[in-house]
Amino acid sequence: LSSNTMASNVTNKTDPRSMNSRVFIGNLNTLVVKKSDVEAIFSNYGKIVGCSVHKGFAFVQYVNERNAWAAVAGEDGRMIAGQPLILKISFRDQV
């Protein structure tokens, strides 16, 4: 296996460490943007262990919280395929 294989699709672990290192990516034009695109953009912030793309949104699971916060800080509001991304750390959606 090469080291640049795609991350797993698992982004739904509920332990606190996983939830705190998972990024929700909203307002994503999934007609144009694919999983490989999401991984290419967000791997700049750290090792991705999981990535799942759904209609209009995606989740990226990082190894640690620091990577997740860096991704939110760096990419929130970024224009991709004509739409500004909305990024949040996933645990905030659980409150």
N, C-alpha and C positions, 0 to 999 in steps of 0.2 A: 504494500500500500504506500502510495506517495503521501507526503506530509500536507499536500494541498488538496486532499479530498474534502468534500463538503462536510459541514458540521451535521450532527444528527438533527432530527426533527423534534427532539424532546425539549420543550420549553414550558412544561407544566408541573415541574416538581414544586411541592408546597413547603419544603423546609425553609426556614427564614434566610439561610445563607443564599440559597438559590433564588428566592424571591427578591432579595436585595441586590442581586447582581444580574437581574433580568430587565431588559429595556423594552418598553412598549413603543412601537413606531406607528403613529396614526397618520391619517390623511395621505396614505401611500397609494400611488397610482399603480395598482397591481396588474393592470392591463399591459403596462409597459415594463414595470420593474419586476424582475424575477429574483428568486432566492439567491442566485449567484451574484446578482448586483448588490443585494443587501449585505451579503457576506463580504464582498469586496470593499464596500464603503466602511462597514463597521469593524472589520478586522484591523483597521488602522489604530484602534483604541485598545486592543488586547486580544487574547486568545478567545475565540468563540467556541463554545462547546455544544450549542444548540441554536437552531434558527428555524422558525416556522413562519410561513407567509400565508395570509388569509385574504379574503376579498376586502381590500381597503386598508389593511393593517398588517403588521408583522411583530414578532417577538424575536429578540436576540438574547441568548443566554451566555453571559461571560463567566470566566473562571472566578472573578472576584468583583466586589463592589466598586473598587477604584476604577476599573475599566468601564463599568456601566455608567458611573457618574461622569467620567471623561467623555463618553460617547454622547450623553445627553447634553453636556455643556458645549460640545463641539458641533453637534448636528441639529439641535433643535431649531426649527425655522428654516433649515436649508431647503432650497428649491430643488426638487427632483421631479422630472417629467412634468414640469409646470405647476406643481403643488408644493406648498410649504409643509415640511414634516412637523408633526407634533410628537415630541418625545417625552416620556416619563419613565421613572423607575417603576417597575411593575408593582411593587408592594403597595404603592399608594392607591392602586385601584382596589385593593382588598379591604380597605378601611370602611 
